Every structure is written in structure tokens, then in C-alpha cells.
Amino acid sequence: MPKSMEKAHNKPLRRWGQGFGLLELAVVLIITSVLLSLALPRFRDAQKAARQVMLVRMASQMRAAADLFFLQCQAQGDAALRRDCAELTVGRMVVQGEHRYPTASVNGIGRLVGLSAGEPAAAHFQVREFLANGVPALSVRVRPVEEASCELIYVQAKAPGQWPAVSLVPESCH
């Protein structure tokens, strides 16, 4: 074997245990950043969809709780109906009511769906009481509240014989 071939043949090859070179590290970082840039918008969309689902579920719970309050008010008899079910014990909770439905407050519908202070669900939602066209209303948003987070609104019954309105504000879910 010629000496030149012998030198090339005896030259040690690069071992895998020596680690990455600068070029390999740069390629890995670029690929990782591209994958993250593709995944983050989808992750944000999934978070938004999860918030919407939480509010849709909360809206269903509010409707069911309002119906339960109404039925329990009817079952109380004439004395409760004369007082318009201003205060009713549902389970072990005292709930405020008006026009035979729960009021739009933390002590009304909020207490029935677990939005009262100290309840586990209360930590996940931002609750605000306000007037909607002169009628008491309760706004619920999923935390963390962002500028474009979805909003659920419960507007209490305006008069006897009317139902409370529960709605998800679709234009707030962008």
C-alpha cells in the first residue's frame, strides 16, 4: 500500500460522542423555531375554542338553574309566590330571586352555578354586574380575560311571566 493511502486510511473518523458542531446546532434551532411558529397560532385557537366551550356549558347551567329555581318557587306555594320568591333556599344555598327567577347577581344565578366567592369555579371566571337597558344583568368571562375574550350575559326576568335571557355574545369571540 502506498504511503499516501496509508495516511488517509489511518486517519481517525469523527466520532458521534464529540457533540454537535455550530452548523448542526443552528439547523436544529431553525427547525425548532419554524415548528413553534406553526404551532403557536393553533394553540391560541385551541385556547379560544376551549373558552367558548366553557361559556356554552355555563350558559346551559344557567338555564337549567333558572328553571330549577322557577320550579322550586312554584312548589313553595302561595306564600312564596306572593313574595315573588325574593329569597329561596335551593339545596343548602339561599338564593336571591325576582319575578320567580334568580336575580342577575353573584347571590342569585351566580350562586346557583358556582360563581360565588370561594367556589372553585369562581377562580376561572371574571364576573361583572351591570344594567342592560335598565334591567340587571350579569356578565361572565373566562380568565385570563383578554381584549377579545368571549362573554356570556344573563339578563334577569323583566317582569312576572317573562323568562331571563342567557346569551353568548358572538361578536366578542374573535
C-alpha positions in Angstrom: 0.0 0.0 0.0 1.4 3.4 -0.9 2.3 5.8 2.0 -0.3 8.4 1.0 -3.1 5.9 1.1 -1.8 4.5 4.4 -2.0 8.0 6.0 -5.6 8.6 4.7 -6.6 5.1 5.8 -5.3 5.5 9.4 -6.8 9.0 9.9 -9.4 8.7 12.7 -13.0 9.4 11.6 -15.2 11.9 13.5 -16.9 10.2 16.4 -20.5 10.7 17.4 -19.7 11.3 21.0 -17.9 14.7 20.3 -21.2 16.6 20.2 -22.8 18.9 17.7 -21.0 21.4 15.6 -22.1 25.0 15.3 -23.8 24.3 12.0 -25.8 21.4 13.3 -26.9 23.4 16.3 -28.0 26.3 14.0 -30.1 23.9 11.9 -31.8 22.4 14.9 -32.6 25.9 16.2 -34.1 27.0 12.9 -36.2 23.9 12.5 -37.5 24.2 16.1 -38.4 27.9 15.6 -40.2 27.1 12.4 -42.2 24.3 14.1 -43.1 26.6 17.0 -44.2 29.4 14.7 -46.6 27.0 13.1 -47.9 25.5 16.3 -48.5 28.7 18.4 -51.4 30.0 16.4 -53.1 26.7 16.5 -52.5 26.6 20.3 -54.1 30.0 20.7 -57.1 28.9 18.5 -57.5 25.8 20.7 -57.4 28.0 23.9 -60.1 30.3 22.4 -62.3 27.3 21.5 -61.9 25.9 25.0 -63.0 29.3 26.5 -66.1 29.3 24.2 -67.0 25.7 25.2 -66.7 26.7 28.9 -69.1 29.6 28.4 -71.5 27.5 26.4 -71.5 25.0 29.2 -72.0 27.8 31.7 -75.0 29.1 29.7 -76.6 25.7 29.8 -76.0 25.5 33.6 -77.6 29.0 34.0 -80.7 28.0 32.0 -81.1 24.8 34.0 -80.5 26.6 37.3 -83.1 29.3 36.4 -85.6 26.6 35.6 -84.9 24.7 38.8 -85.3 28.0 40.8 -88.7 28.6 39.0 -90.0 25.1 39.7 -88.9 25.3 43.3 -90.6 28.7 43.6 -93.8 27.2 42.2 -93.6 24.3 44.6 -93.3 26.6 47.6 -96.9 27.6 47.2 -98.8 30.9 47.5 -96.7 32.5 50.3 -93.5 32.3 48.2 -95.4 33.4 45.0 -96.8 36.5 46.9 -93.2 37.4 47.9 -92.2 36.7 44.2 -89.6 34.3 45.5 -87.3 37.1 46.6 -85.2 34.6 48.6 -85.4 30.9 48.1 -83.4 28.0 49.6 -82.1 25.8 46.9 -80.3 22.8 48.3 -78.3 24.4 51.1 -77.9 27.8 49.5 -80.1 30.9 49.9 -80.6 32.4 46.5 -82.0 35.8 45.7 -84.8 35.9 43.2 -87.1 38.3 41.4 -90.2 37.6 39.2 -89.8 33.9 40.2 -86.3 33.6 38.7 -82.8 34.1 40.2 -81.5 37.7 40.1 -78.6 38.7 37.8 -76.1 38.8 40.6 -73.5 36.7 42.3 -76.0 36.0 45.1 -78.7 35.0 42.5 -77.8 33.0 39.4 -74.1 33.2 40.3 -74.6 31.2 43.5 -76.5 28.5 41.6 -73.8 28.0 39.1 -70.8 28.3 41.5 -69.7 31.8 40.8 -69.8 32.9 44.4 -66.6 33.9 46.1 -64.8 30.8 47.5 -66.4 28.4 45.0 -63.9 26.5 42.8 -65.4 27.8 39.5 -65.2 31.4 40.7 -61.4 31.4 40.2 -61.8 30.6 36.5 -64.3 33.4 35.6 -64.5 37.2 35.8 -68.0 38.3 36.9 -69.4 41.8 36.5 -72.9 43.0 37.4 -74.4 45.8 35.3 -77.6 47.2 33.9 -78.7 46.2 30.4 -81.3 48.7 29.2 -82.3 49.3 32.8 -82.5 45.6 33.7 -80.0 43.9 36.0 -77.5 41.7 34.1 -74.5 39.5 34.9 -71.5 39.3 32.6 -69.2 36.2 32.8 -65.8 35.9 31.0 -63.3 33.1 31.2 -60.0 34.1 32.9 -57.5 35.2 31.8 -59.6 38.0 30.3 -58.2 39.3 27.1 -59.4 42.1 24.9 -61.1 39.7 22.6 -62.4 37.1 25.0 -65.9 35.7 24.8 -68.6 37.0 27.1 -71.8 35.3 28.5 -74.6 37.6 29.7 -77.5 36.6 32.0 -80.3 39.3 32.0 -82.8 38.7 34.7 -86.6 38.5 34.0 -88.0 41.9 33.4 -91.5 41.2 34.7 -93.5 38.3 36.1 -94.3 35.8 33.4 -91.1 36.6 31.4 -88.0 34.4 31.3 -84.5 35.5 31.9 -82.2 35.8 28.9 -79.0 33.8 28.7 -76.8 34.5 25.7 -73.3 34.2 24.5 -72.1 37.4 22.8 -70.8 36.1 19.5 -69.1 39.3 18.3 -66.9 39.2 21.5 -65.4 35.8 20.4 -62.9 36.9 17.8 
